Amino acid sequence: MLLMTLIIVAVLVVGLILMGTEQVHHINRATVAMVCGVIAWVIYMLNAGDFVPLMHAADYQDFLSGADSTSDSLKHFVAERVVIKYIGEACSVILFLIATNTIVEVMHNNGVFDALIDWLRMRNSRLFLWVISLLTFAISANVDNLTTVVLMMSIISQIVRNHYQRVIYACTIMVSACLGGCFTAIGDMTSVMLWVRGAITPSAYAAGLFLPAFASLCVFNLLIGMKLHGRVEIFSALSRFDGDDSYLSAWQKITLLILGIVGLWFIPSFHYITKLPPFLGSLSVLALIWAVEGLFNLERNGNVLFVQRHYLRNTEFIGMRLILYFIGISLALGALAESGALDFVGNWLENNIDNVYIYGAAVGLLSSIADNVPMMMMGMNLFQVDTVAGSTSEFVQNGIYWQLLSFCCACGSSLLFVGSMAGQAVLEVESIRFKWYIRHHLWRAFVAWIVGLGVFWLIH
């Protein structure tokens, strides 16, 4: 069993290395994640006779209902009771992200955000930095990081003409999106995972992480602002899509915007009232917005021009890749967790280190060179949510560990572009050189992280 566990670990390590070096070999991380997920479960199945009694002894006996254990019964148990658990968790997060992503697409393709392009055409470079950063921070708190980054990159590409300035603002957007996404339960797939698993509740989670995230944002902006001088070089004319079908009336755009914002913030309330999975709330909000949008566009429905916006094509490709990547990573980490390796590491950490700040910092640093999603999953599976009534441990629901884990993964993934899909998107869109980012932005992001950790420690 130990040999098979080590092989699963080796498969995952090789996969993480390949995902972190995507810019070198040009094999996208979704491919690597899916291959790792399949291989890990095949290896697990080959040794299911040892893994299942270790992790699911009582459940397996219940599954057998008195019958003798056989090779086929083991395989059926793994397929029907073990693998399906991780597929279900992954699908809950994916459906949530699909719905929220599509809500933003519907608003964007109806011109709801076009007013931002006019409003953001300002000349003061440092003021523009703060405005674009705070706007990204706010949007990312409601929508996942990748969607926010694609949206904001689409906006600044129509405003900023100078490539050097646009690169600086793009780096700021990436960091702001990671920080904004980490302090709400609906802002990032990592925080959605915590919410789905029951480790956090939206209100307590946001209250515990807003100040550290905002402090890190302010520090990073102050440091990055030192590189900006003079005025923003903007395009003299707007380059957006001008088809007759792209504009609703002002009141219709405002209606869609209000429905989108209120709907997204209604999702936690929907879950609290009904106890149904969060993705059902997001799907209901999407259905409402789609219905209203359909009524507003009755005369234009079916027009081919309506699906030609650049943003829509970008998010469809990146979104599908993200979905496949997330499924692959969930399966690979699931196999690792079912082998007992993460339980062993978690017990060792509690017995020998017993400091959640060290755990969080370690996961954050790993997130900078691997990816924040698998690192977050590993951190979540190292320890179980403490459900003992009256417990004061760091692992209870809304405990320090879960909040610290999310914050460190967000900051860690901002240190290097390889740490998140949002960073990869910025790198590809603006053709930013990896060495340039390390030289000019790594230390600034690190200082911002340290300041945020200090604020987190003070308020907790």
PAKOLMI-57787 format. One record per residue (C-alpha): residue number from 0; x, y, z; residue in one letter. Coordinates in steps of 0.05 Angstrom, whole numbers, plus 5000, padded with zeros to 4 digits. Example, Ala and Ser with C-alpha at 12.3 -4.5 7.8 and 13.67 -1.06 7.14 Angstrom:
PAKOLMI-57787
R; resi; x; y; z; resn
R; 0; 5246; 4910; 5156; a
R; 1; 5273; 4979; 5143; s
***
This chain:
PAKOLMI-57787
R; resi; x; y; z; resn
R; 0; 5000; 5000; 5000; m
R; 1; 5057; 5048; 5016; l
R; 2; 5086; 5038; 4947; l
R; 3; 5020; 5054; 4913; m
R; 4; 5011; 5116; 4957; t
R; 5; 5080; 5140; 4938; l
R; 6; 5065; 5129; 4865; i
R; 7; 5001; 5171; 4871; i
R; 8; 5041; 5225; 4905; v
R; 9; 5094; 5222; 4850; a
R; 10; 5041; 5228; 4796; v
R; 11; 5012; 5290; 4830; l
R; 12; 5080; 5322; 4840; v
R; 13; 5099; 5312; 4767; v
R; 14; 5032; 5340; 4748; g
R; 15; 5041; 5402; 4790; l
R; 16; 5110; 5413; 4761; i
R; 17; 5082; 5408; 4690; l
R; 18; 5025; 5455; 4707; m
R; 19; 5073; 5505; 4737; g
R; 20; 5118; 5504; 4675; t
R; 21; 5062; 5510; 4624; e
R; 22; 5097; 5569; 4591; q
R; 23; 5158; 5526; 4576; v
R; 24; 5127; 5463; 4545; h
R; 25; 5061; 5495; 4522; h
R; 26; 5017; 5437; 4546; i
R; 27; 4958; 5470; 4579; n
R; 28; 4946; 5453; 4652; r
R; 29; 4876; 5425; 4639; a
R; 30; 4906; 5368; 4599; t
R; 31; 4957; 5353; 4653; v
R; 32; 4904; 5356; 4708; a
R; 33; 4857; 5308; 4672; m
R; 34; 4912; 5258; 4659; v
R; 35; 4936; 5261; 4731; c
R; 36; 4864; 5251; 4756; g
R; 37; 4853; 5189; 4714; v
R; 38; 4921; 5158; 4728; i
R; 39; 4914; 5170; 4804; a
R; 40; 4847; 5134; 4807; w
R; 41; 4871; 5076; 4764; v
R; 42; 4929; 5067; 4813; i
R; 43; 4881; 5072; 4871; y
R; 44; 4835; 5020; 4841; m
R; 45; 4894; 4971; 4833; l
R; 46; 4904; 4973; 4908; n
R; 47; 4832; 4985; 4930; a
R; 48; 4835; 4923; 4975; g
R; 49; 4882; 4960; 5022; d
R; 50; 4856; 5032; 5014; f
R; 51; 4782; 5018; 5024; v
R; 52; 4788; 4981; 5092; p
R; 53; 4834; 5036; 5116; l
R; 54; 4789; 5095; 5100; m
R; 55; 4719; 5066; 5093; h
R; 56; 4715; 5002; 5134; a
R; 57; 4645; 5013; 5163; a
R; 58; 4616; 5041; 5098; d
R; 59; 4643; 4983; 5058; y
R; 60; 4613; 4932; 5106; q
R; 61; 4546; 4967; 5099; d
R; 62; 4554; 4966; 5023; f
R; 63; 4566; 4891; 5024; l
R; 64; 4504; 4878; 5067; s
R; 65; 4534; 4813; 5094; g
R; 66; 4561; 4788; 5028; a
R; 67; 4634; 4768; 5018; d
R; 68; 4683; 4820; 4993; s
R; 69; 4707; 4809; 4922; t
R; 70; 4747; 4847; 4871; s
R; 71; 4683; 4867; 4835; d
R; 72; 4650; 4891; 4899; s
R; 73; 4710; 4934; 4916; l
R; 74; 4709; 4966; 4847; k
R; 75; 4634; 4979; 4851; h
R; 76; 4642; 5010; 4920; f
R; 77; 4698; 5056; 4897; v
R; 78; 4659; 5077; 4835; a
R; 79; 4592; 5087; 4870; e
R; 80; 4612; 5112; 4939; r
R; 81; 4682; 5141; 4936; v
R; 82; 4697; 5173; 4868; v
R; 83; 4627; 5201; 4862; i
R; 84; 4637; 5243; 4926; k
R; 85; 4693; 5283; 4893; y
R; 86; 4657; 5289; 4827; i
R; 87; 4596; 5316; 4865; g
R; 88; 4638; 5368; 4902; e
R; 89; 4672; 5390; 4837; a
R; 90; 4606; 5395; 4800; c
R; 91; 4575; 5438; 4855; s
R; 92; 4632; 5488; 4848; v
R; 93; 4632; 5485; 4772; i
R; 94; 4558; 5496; 4765; l
R; 95; 4564; 5556; 4812; f
R; 96; 4620; 5585; 4771; l
R; 97; 4585; 5573; 4705; i
R; 98; 4523; 5609; 4729; a
R; 99; 4560; 5670; 4758; t
R; 100; 4606; 5673; 4697; n
R; 101; 4545; 5673; 4650; t
R; 102; 4511; 5728; 4691; i
R; 103; 4571; 5773; 4677; v
R; 104; 4571; 5753; 4604; e
R; 105; 4498; 5771; 4596; v
R; 106; 4509; 5839; 4627; m
R; 107; 4572; 5853; 4587; h
R; 108; 4541; 5833; 4521; n
R; 109; 4483; 5879; 4533; n
R; 110; 4528; 5939; 4543; g
R; 111; 4518; 5943; 4618; v
R; 112; 4593; 5957; 4630; f
R; 113; 4603; 6003; 4570; d
R; 114; 4593; 6064; 4614; a
R; 115; 4655; 6043; 4653; l
R; 116; 4697; 6052; 4591; i
R; 117; 4675; 6125; 4585; d
R; 118; 4681; 6138; 4659; w
R; 119; 4750; 6107; 4665; l
R; 120; 4781; 6149; 4610; r
R; 121; 4823; 6191; 4658; m
R; 122; 4892; 6220; 4649; r
R; 123; 4921; 6216; 4720; n
R; 124; 4961; 6152; 4720; s
R; 125; 4961; 6140; 4796; r
R; 126; 4887; 6158; 4803; l
R; 127; 4872; 6109; 4746; f
R; 128; 4912; 6056; 4783; l
R; 129; 4871; 6063; 4846; w
R; 130; 4805; 6067; 4810; v
R; 131; 4818; 6006; 4766; i
R; 132; 4846; 5967; 4826; s
R; 133; 4787; 5983; 4873; l
R; 134; 4737; 5968; 4817; l
R; 135; 4771; 5900; 4804; t
R; 136; 4772; 5886; 4879; f
R; 137; 4697; 5900; 4884; a
R; 138; 4677; 5860; 4822; i
R; 139; 4721; 5801; 4842; s
R; 140; 4686; 5797; 4909; a
R; 141; 4623; 5779; 4871; n
R; 142; 4649; 5739; 4812; v
R; 143; 4707; 5690; 4804; d
R; 144; 4777; 5717; 4792; n
R; 145; 4785; 5693; 4721; l
R; 146; 4720; 5724; 4697; t
R; 147; 4738; 5789; 4732; t
R; 148; 4807; 5791; 4700; v
R; 149; 4780; 5777; 4630; v
R; 150; 4728; 5831; 4639; l
R; 151; 4776; 5884; 4665; m
R; 152; 4829; 5867; 4614; m
R; 153; 4776; 5877; 4560; s
R; 154; 4760; 5945; 4589; i
R; 155; 4831; 5972; 4596; i
R; 156; 4850; 5946; 4527; s
R; 157; 4799; 5997; 4500; q
R; 158; 4826; 6054; 4543; i
R; 159; 4902; 6049; 4552; v
R; 160; 4944; 6055; 4488; r
R; 161; 5014; 6051; 4518; n
R; 162; 5035; 5978; 4525; h
R; 163; 5082; 5990; 4584; y
R; 164; 5027; 6025; 4624; q
R; 165; 4977; 5972; 4605; r
R; 166; 5023; 5917; 4631; v
R; 167; 5029; 5952; 4698; i
R; 168; 4954; 5960; 4703; y
R; 169; 4945; 5888; 4682; a
R; 170; 4990; 5864; 4738; c
R; 171; 4950; 5907; 4787; t
R; 172; 4885; 5877; 4761; i
R; 173; 4912; 5807; 4772; m
R; 174; 4933; 5821; 4845; v
R; 175; 4868; 5860; 4859; s
R; 176; 4826; 5803; 4832; a
R; 177; 4860; 5751; 4875; c
R; 178; 4853; 5794; 4938; l
R; 179; 4781; 5813; 4923; g
R; 180; 4762; 5742; 4909; g
R; 181; 4790; 5714; 4974; c
R; 182; 4747; 5753; 5023; f
R; 183; 4678; 5731; 5002; t
R; 184; 4648; 5662; 4997; a
R; 185; 4627; 5674; 4924; i
R; 186; 4690; 5710; 4901; g
R; 187; 4734; 5651; 4881; d
R; 188; 4729; 5577; 4869; m
R; 189; 4774; 5565; 4930; t
R; 190; 4726; 5602; 4976; s
R; 191; 4666; 5569; 4943; v
R; 192; 4699; 5502; 4959; m
R; 193; 4705; 5521; 5033; l
R; 194; 4632; 5543; 5033; w
R; 195; 4607; 5480; 4999; v
R; 196; 4645; 5437; 5048; r
R; 197; 4616; 5474; 5108; g
R; 198; 4682; 5503; 5133; a
R; 199; 4656; 5575; 5130; i
R; 200; 4593; 5617; 5130; t
R; 201; 4591; 5678; 5084; p
R; 202; 4582; 5733; 5135; s
R; 203; 4635; 5711; 5185; a
R; 204; 4683; 5695; 5130; y
R; 205; 4678; 5764; 5098; a
R; 206; 4683; 5799; 5165; a
R; 207; 4747; 5762; 5181; g
R; 208; 4783; 5773; 5115; l
R; 209; 4761; 5841; 5088; f
R; 210; 4812; 5883; 5127; l
R; 211; 4873; 5838; 5113; p
R; 212; 4855; 5835; 5039; a
R; 213; 4842; 5910; 5034; f
R; 214; 4906; 5926; 5072; a
R; 215; 4947; 5883; 5023; s
R; 216; 4913; 5917; 4964; l
R; 217; 4930; 5987; 4990; c
R; 218; 5002; 5969; 5004; v
R; 219; 5011; 5938; 4935; f
R; 220; 4980; 5999; 4901; n
R; 221; 5025; 6046; 4940; l
R; 222; 5086; 6007; 4919; l
R; 223; 5066; 5998; 4847; i
R; 224; 5046; 6071; 4842; g
R; 225; 5120; 6088; 4850; m
R; 226; 5130; 6063; 4778; k
R; 227; 5077; 6108; 4749; l
R; 228; 5093; 6179; 4726; h
R; 229; 5058; 6228; 4681; g
R; 230; 4992; 6216; 4646; r
R; 231; 4956; 6155; 4619; v
R; 232; 4963; 6148; 4544; e
R; 233; 4892; 6133; 4523; i
R; 234; 4861; 6118; 4455; f
R; 235; 4832; 6180; 4422; s
R; 236; 4770; 6141; 4400; a
R; 237; 4733; 6083; 4431; l
R; 238; 4742; 6015; 4396; s
R; 239; 4682; 5978; 4423; r
R; 240; 4629; 5940; 4385; f
R; 241; 4577; 5988; 4356; d
R; 242; 4524; 5942; 4327; g
R; 243; 4452; 5965; 4334; d
R; 244; 4438; 5905; 4378; d
R; 245; 4492; 5921; 4430; s
R; 246; 4455; 5976; 4468; y
R; 247; 4395; 5975; 4512; l
R; 248; 4365; 6038; 4540; s
R; 249; 4397; 6067; 4602; a
R; 250; 4341; 6042; 4648; w
R; 251; 4346; 5972; 4619; q
R; 252; 4422; 5970; 4631; k
R; 253; 4412; 5995; 4702; i
R; 254; 4358; 5942; 4714; t
R; 255; 4405; 5886; 4691; l
R; 256; 4462; 5914; 4734; l
R; 257; 4418; 5917; 4796; i
R; 258; 4390; 5847; 4783; l
R; 259; 4461; 5820; 4775; g
R; 260; 4489; 5852; 4838; i
R; 261; 4429; 5839; 4883; v
R; 262; 4423; 5768; 4854; g
R; 263; 4495; 5750; 4869; l
R; 264; 4489; 5775; 4941; w
R; 265; 4423; 5738; 4948; f
R; 266; 4457; 5671; 4936; i
R; 267; 4484; 5663; 5008; p
R; 268; 4414; 5681; 5035; s
R; 269; 4383; 5630; 4988; f
R; 270; 4429; 5577; 5016; h
R; 271; 4417; 5599; 5089; y
R; 272; 4341; 5597; 5080; i
R; 273; 4333; 5534; 5039; t
R; 274; 4397; 5495; 5058; k
R; 275; 4401; 5476; 4985; l
R; 276; 4470; 5477; 4950; p
R; 277; 4494; 5547; 4931; p
R; 278; 4496; 5531; 4856; f
R; 279; 4420; 5525; 4856; l
R; 280; 4415; 5597; 4880; g
R; 281; 4464; 5620; 4826; s
R; 282; 4425; 5583; 4772; l
R; 283; 4360; 5615; 4794; s
R; 284; 4391; 5684; 4791; v
R; 285; 4418; 5669; 4722; l
R; 286; 4350; 5645; 4699; a
R; 287; 4318; 5710; 4723; l
R; 288; 4370; 5754; 4689; i
R; 289; 4365; 5714; 4625; w
R; 290; 4290; 5721; 4625; a
R; 291; 4293; 5796; 4635; v
R; 292; 4348; 5802; 4582; e
R; 293; 4305; 5763; 4534; g
R; 294; 4247; 5810; 4544; l
R; 295; 4292; 5871; 4533; f
R; 296; 4319; 5841; 4468; n
R; 297; 4255; 5813; 4438; l
R; 298; 4266; 5850; 4372; e
R; 299; 4339; 5831; 4368; r
R; 300; 4337; 5758; 4390; n
R; 301; 4369; 5713; 4338; g
R; 302; 4413; 5767; 4309; n
R; 303; 4480; 5736; 4293; v
R; 304; 4517; 5800; 4312; l
R; 305; 4495; 5792; 4384; f
R; 306; 4546; 5737; 4398; v
R; 307; 4606; 5770; 4365; q
R; 308; 4635; 5807; 4424; r
R; 309; 4708; 5791; 4438; h
R; 310; 4695; 5781; 4512; y
R; 311; 4644; 5726; 4501; l
R; 312; 4692; 5686; 4457; r
R; 313; 4748; 5693; 4509; n
R; 314; 4707; 5670; 4568; t
R; 315; 4677; 5611; 4531; e
R; 316; 4747; 5583; 4516; f
R; 317; 4779; 5600; 4582; i
R; 318; 4718; 5578; 4621; g
R; 319; 4715; 5509; 4589; m
R; 320; 4790; 5499; 4602; r
R; 321; 4779; 5520; 4674; l
R; 322; 4722; 5470; 4683; i
R; 323; 4763; 5412; 4656; l
R; 324; 4823; 5433; 4697; y
R; 325; 4782; 5436; 4761; f
R; 326; 4752; 5367; 4749; i
R; 327; 4820; 5337; 4737; g
R; 328; 4851; 5369; 4799; i
R; 329; 4791; 5348; 4842; s
R; 330; 4799; 5276; 4820; l
R; 331; 4874; 5275; 4830; a
R; 332; 4870; 5306; 4899; l
R; 333; 4812; 5260; 4916; g
R; 334; 4854; 5199; 4902; a
R; 335; 4910; 5227; 4944; l
R; 336; 4863; 5241; 5002; a
R; 337; 4832; 5171; 4997; e
R; 338; 4901; 5139; 5001; s
R; 339; 4908; 5167; 5072; g
R; 340; 4970; 5208; 5055; a
R; 341; 4939; 5275; 5072; l
R; 342; 4912; 5249; 5138; d
R; 343; 4981; 5225; 5156; f
R; 344; 5012; 5293; 5139; v
R; 345; 4957; 5330; 5178; g
R; 346; 4968; 5287; 5240; n
R; 347; 5043; 5298; 5236; w
R; 348; 5035; 5373; 5230; l
R; 349; 4989; 5376; 5291; e
R; 350; 5037; 5334; 5332; n
R; 351; 5101; 5369; 5312; n
R; 352; 5086; 5440; 5291; i
R; 353; 5016; 5459; 5313; d
R; 354; 5016; 5530; 5285; n
R; 355; 4964; 5549; 5234; v
R; 356; 5004; 5610; 5211; y
R; 357; 5061; 5565; 5189; i
R; 358; 5011; 5520; 5153; y
R; 359; 4981; 5579; 5117; g
R; 360; 5047; 5610; 5098; a
R; 361; 5073; 5543; 5072; a
R; 362; 5011; 5532; 5029; v
R; 363; 5015; 5603; 5003; g
R; 364; 5087; 5596; 4982; l
R; 365; 5071; 5531; 4947; l
R; 366; 5013; 5566; 4912; s
R; 367; 5063; 5614; 4880; s
R; 368; 5101; 5559; 4844; i
R; 369; 5045; 5509; 4833; a
R; 370; 4972; 5532; 4832; d
R; 371; 4927; 5559; 4886; n
R; 372; 4870; 5510; 4870; v
R; 373; 4906; 5444; 4884; p
R; 374; 4943; 5476; 4942; m
R; 375; 4877; 5499; 4971; m
R; 376; 4848; 5429; 4963; m
R; 377; 4908; 5399; 4997; m
R; 378; 4902; 5448; 5055; g
R; 379; 4828; 5433; 5062; m
R; 380; 4840; 5358; 5063; n
R; 381; 4896; 5360; 5114; l
R; 382; 4846; 5374; 5170; f
R; 383; 4772; 5360; 5181; q
R; 384; 4722; 5413; 5202; v
R; 385; 4716; 5409; 5278; d
R; 386; 4643; 5397; 5293; t
R; 387; 4649; 5387; 5368; v
R; 388; 4601; 5434; 5404; a
R; 389; 4637; 5490; 5441; g
R; 390; 4704; 5474; 5411; s
R; 391; 4755; 5531; 5408; t
R; 392; 4803; 5499; 5359; s
R; 393; 4827; 5534; 5296; e
R; 394; 4790; 5482; 5253; f
R; 395; 4718; 5496; 5274; v
R; 396; 4670; 5526; 5224; q
R; 397; 4695; 5598; 5210; n
R; 398; 4759; 5580; 5248; g
R; 399; 4824; 5618; 5237; i
R; 400; 4855; 5562; 5195; y
R; 401; 4803; 5564; 5139; w
R; 402; 4806; 5640; 5132; q
R; 403; 4882; 5641; 5136; l
R; 404; 4886; 5585; 5084; l
R; 405; 4844; 5624; 5035; s
R; 406; 4881; 5690; 5045; f
R; 407; 4950; 5658; 5038; c
R; 408; 4930; 5620; 4975; c
R; 409; 4905; 5686; 4945; a
R; 410; 4968; 5724; 4962; c
R; 411; 5014; 5666; 4945; g
R; 412; 4983; 5659; 4876; s
R; 413; 4996; 5733; 4864; s
R; 414; 5071; 5725; 4874; l
R; 415; 5081; 5691; 4807; l
R; 416; 5036; 5686; 4746; f
R; 417; 5037; 5610; 4748; v
R; 418; 4998; 5611; 4814; g
R; 419; 4929; 5621; 4784; s
R; 420; 4889; 5616; 4720; m
R; 421; 4876; 5691; 4726; a
R; 422; 4951; 5704; 4725; g
R; 423; 4960; 5659; 4664; q
R; 424; 4905; 5697; 4628; a
R; 425; 4940; 5764; 4641; v
R; 426; 5007; 5735; 4619; l
R; 427; 4978; 5709; 4554; e
R; 428; 4936; 5771; 4537; v
R; 429; 4992; 5822; 4549; e
R; 430; 5052; 5778; 4531; s
R; 431; 5086; 5795; 4597; i
R; 432; 5156; 5766; 4606; r
R; 433; 5162; 5722; 4668; f
R; 434; 5230; 5751; 4688; k
R; 435; 5204; 5822; 4682; w
R; 436; 5146; 5807; 4730; y
R; 437; 5193; 5774; 4780; i
R; 438; 5241; 5834; 4779; r
R; 439; 5188; 5888; 4784; h
R; 440; 5128; 5859; 4820; h
R; 441; 5147; 5798; 4861; l
R; 442; 5175; 5836; 4921; w
R; 443; 5117; 5885; 4921; r
R; 444; 5066; 5829; 4923; a
R; 445; 5106; 5795; 4979; f
R; 446; 5108; 5858; 5021; v
R; 447; 5033; 5867; 5012; a
R; 448; 5023; 5795; 5035; w
R; 449; 5065; 5805; 5098; i
R; 450; 5026; 5868; 5116; v
R; 451; 4960; 5832; 5105; g
R; 452; 4983; 5775; 5150; l
R; 453; 5001; 5825; 5204; g
R; 454; 4931; 5855; 5199; v
R; 455; 4900; 5785; 5201; f
R; 456; 4940; 5769; 5264; w
R; 457; 4919; 5834; 5298; l
R; 458; 4844; 5824; 5287; i
R; 459; 4845; 5751; 5305; h
***
